[in-house]
Amino acid sequence: MHNFEKLLFWQKSILLAKKIYLISHKISSEERFGLISQMKRSAVSIPSNIAEGSGRNSEKEFNHFLAIALGSAFELQTQLILSKELELLDDVSANDLIADVSEIQKMIYSFRNNLVKKS
């Protein structure tokens, strides 16, 4: 079992989810039930799956939940790119968030590789 709160990529994913929630208020209300709702779900899914997997009984199960978290991160990246393309987010905000999610993706990927090597 891993202490998820000590994992840097979990900490960064919590901050990312917070940023997504805060920035969502700047987007038109008609999008709040579409793309913004999906972005919030994806953002929350990342740290949630890291936490859930850390409490599982095996490294294999943890790895599975990390894969789900990684998938959610790629989902969020796609949604951020689309938000930028649709001009729902300004370029600077979108690029900063995309950089954040990309960093988290790399960290999860690296951690998963090390986890597999240990097994």
C-alpha positions in Angstrom: 0.0 0.0 0.0 1.2 3.5 -0.9 0.5 6.7 0.9 -1.0 8.6 -2.1 -0.8 12.0 -0.3 3.0 11.8 -0.5 3.0 11.1 -4.2 4.0 14.3 -6.0 1.9 13.4 -9.1 -1.2 13.0 -6.8 -0.4 16.4 -5.2 -0.1 18.0 -8.6 -3.3 16.4 -9.9 -5.2 17.9 -6.9 -3.9 21.3 -7.8 -4.8 20.8 -11.5 -8.3 19.7 -10.5 -8.6 22.9 -8.4 -7.4 25.0 -11.3 -10.0 23.4 -13.6 -12.8 24.2 -11.2 -11.6 27.8 -10.7 -11.2 28.4 -14.4 -14.6 26.9 -15.3 -16.4 29.9 -13.8 -14.8 32.0 -16.6 -16.5 30.0 -19.3 -20.0 30.7 -20.6 -22.7 29.1 -18.6 -24.1 27.2 -21.7 -20.8 25.2 -21.8 -20.9 24.3 -18.1 -23.1 21.3 -18.7 -21.1 20.1 -21.7 -17.4 20.4 -22.1 -16.8 22.0 -18.7 -18.7 19.3 -16.9 -16.6 16.6 -18.7 -13.4 18.5 -17.9 -14.2 18.6 -14.2 -15.0 14.9 -14.2 -11.7 14.1 -16.0 -9.7 16.3 -13.7 -11.2 14.8 -10.5 -10.8 11.3 -11.9 -7.0 11.6 -12.0 -6.3 12.0 -8.2 -9.3 9.8 -7.3 -7.9 6.8 -9.3 -4.4 7.4 -7.9 -5.8 7.3 -4.4 -8.1 4.4 -5.0 -5.3 2.3 -6.5 -2.9 3.1 -3.7 -5.2 1.4 -1.3 -5.4 -1.8 -3.3 -3.9 -5.1 -2.3 -1.3 -5.5 -5.0 1.1 -3.5 -7.2 -0.8 -5.0 -10.2 -4.1 -3.5 -9.0 -2.4 -0.1 -8.3 -0.9 -0.1 -11.8 -4.4 -0.7 -13.2 -5.8 2.4 -11.4 -2.8 4.4 -12.5 -3.6 3.4 -16.1 -7.1 4.8 -15.5 -5.7 8.0 -14.0 -3.4 8.3 -17.0 -6.3 7.8 -19.4 -8.3 10.6 -17.6 -5.2 12.8 -17.9 -5.2 12.3 -21.7 -8.9 12.9 -21.8 -8.5 16.2 -20.0 -5.6 17.2 -22.3 -7.9 16.7 -25.3 -10.7 18.7 -23.7 -8.3 21.5 -22.9 -7.0 21.5 -26.5 -10.6 21.6 -27.7 -11.5 24.5 -25.3 -8.5 26.4 -26.7 -9.6 25.7 -30.3 -13.1 26.9 -29.5 -11.7 29.9 -27.8 -13.5 29.0 -24.5 -10.1 29.4 -22.8 -7.5 32.0 -23.6 -4.2 30.7 -25.0 -2.2 31.4 -21.9 -4.6 29.7 -19.5 -5.1 26.7 -21.8 -1.3 26.3 -22.5 -0.5 26.5 -18.7 -3.2 23.8 -18.0 -2.0 21.6 -20.8 1.6 21.9 -19.5 0.4 20.9 -16.1 -1.5 17.8 -17.3 1.4 16.8 -19.5 3.8 16.9 -16.5 1.4 14.7 -14.6 1.1 12.3 -17.5 4.9 11.9 -17.6 5.1 11.4 -13.8 2.4 8.7 -13.8 4.0 7.0 -16.8 7.4 7.0 -15.1 6.0 5.7 -11.8 4.1 2.9 -13.6 7.3 1.8 -15.3 9.1 1.7 -12.0 6.2 -0.2 -10.4 6.3 -2.8 -13.2 10.1 -3.2 -12.8 9.6 -4.0 -9.1 7.0 -6.7 -9.7 
